[in-house]
Amino acid sequence: MPVKRKSRGRSKGGKGKSSQVQCSSCGELVPRDKAKRVSRRVSVVDYALAKELRQKGTYIAAPVETKYYCVSCAVHRGVVKVRARDERRRRRKKRR
């Protein structure tokens, strides 16, 4: 049987079954290793107030908010881009 992707669209390797997460956009249940993960820091304090507090030397905690998206929602929101046919099998380096 031909295989479209070497990883078959997942990053589980030979681990067997993986847990499922819910898409933050549409609510679909997606395997955790297939879902696209987006993390960002969220400030609890208003920006102007945080700027003043930082000048005084205060530490302001910013918790990390993690969202999981199914592949179709990730493409729709621009988390992952649709690549040209000849570029699809090439690996991209992760931006950090």
C-alpha positions as CSV (number, residue, x, y, z in Angstrom):
1,M,0.0,0.0,0.0
2,P,1.5,3.4,-0.9
3,V,2.1,5.9,1.9
4,K,1.6,9.6,1.4
5,R,3.9,10.6,4.3
6,K,6.7,8.9,6.0
7,S,5.2,9.6,9.4
8,R,1.7,9.0,8.2
9,G,0.8,12.4,9.5
10,R,1.7,11.7,13.1
11,S,4.7,11.9,15.4
12,K,4.1,8.8,17.5
13,G,6.8,6.6,16.1
14,G,6.2,3.0,17.3
15,K,4.4,3.9,20.6
16,G,1.0,2.4,19.8
17,K,-2.1,4.3,20.6
18,S,-1.8,7.9,21.8
19,S,-4.3,10.0,23.9
20,Q,-6.8,12.3,22.3
21,V,-7.1,16.1,22.7
22,Q,-10.0,18.3,21.7
23,C,-9.5,20.9,19.0
24,S,-9.7,24.4,20.5
25,S,-11.6,25.7,17.4
26,C,-14.1,23.1,16.3
27,G,-14.1,20.6,19.2
28,E,-13.0,17.6,17.2
29,L,-11.2,14.8,19.0
30,V,-7.7,14.5,17.5
31,P,-4.8,12.2,18.5
32,R,-2.3,14.3,20.6
33,D,0.6,13.5,18.3
34,K,-1.3,14.6,15.2
35,A,-2.8,17.8,16.6
36,K,-1.0,21.1,16.0
37,R,0.0,22.7,19.2
38,V,0.2,26.5,19.7
39,S,1.6,28.0,22.9
40,R,1.6,31.6,23.9
41,R,2.2,33.6,27.1
42,V,-0.8,35.5,28.4
43,S,-0.4,38.5,30.6
44,V,-3.0,38.8,33.4
45,V,-2.2,42.5,33.9
46,D,-3.0,45.4,31.6
47,Y,-0.1,46.4,29.4
48,A,0.2,50.0,30.7
49,L,0.1,48.9,34.3
50,A,2.6,46.1,33.6
51,K,5.0,48.6,32.1
52,E,4.9,50.8,35.2
53,L,5.3,47.8,37.5
54,R,8.3,46.5,35.6
55,Q,10.0,49.9,35.9
56,K,9.5,49.6,39.7
57,G,11.2,46.1,39.6
58,T,8.2,43.9,40.1
59,Y,8.0,40.3,38.7
60,I,4.9,39.7,36.7
61,A,4.0,36.1,36.0
62,A,2.6,35.3,32.5
63,P,1.1,31.8,32.4
64,V,1.5,29.8,29.2
65,E,-1.8,29.1,27.3
66,T,-1.6,26.0,25.1
67,K,-4.1,25.3,22.4
68,Y,-4.4,22.2,20.2
69,Y,-5.9,22.4,16.6
70,C,-6.9,19.7,14.2
71,V,-5.1,19.8,10.9
72,S,-8.0,21.5,9.0
73,C,-8.5,24.2,11.6
74,A,-4.7,24.8,11.8
75,V,-4.6,25.3,8.0
76,H,-7.6,27.6,8.2
77,R,-6.1,29.8,11.0
78,G,-2.7,29.9,9.4
79,V,-0.9,27.9,12.0
80,V,0.5,25.6,9.2
81,K,0.8,26.7,5.6
82,V,-0.2,24.7,2.6
83,R,3.0,24.0,0.7
84,A,3.6,23.5,-3.0
85,R,3.5,19.9,-4.3
86,D,7.3,19.6,-4.7
87,E,8.0,21.1,-1.3
88,R,5.5,18.8,0.7
89,R,7.9,16.0,1.4
90,R,10.8,18.3,2.5
91,R,11.2,18.7,6.2
92,R,11.1,22.3,7.6
93,K,13.1,23.4,10.6
94,K,11.0,24.4,13.6
95,R,11.1,28.1,14.5
96,R,11.7,28.7,18.2
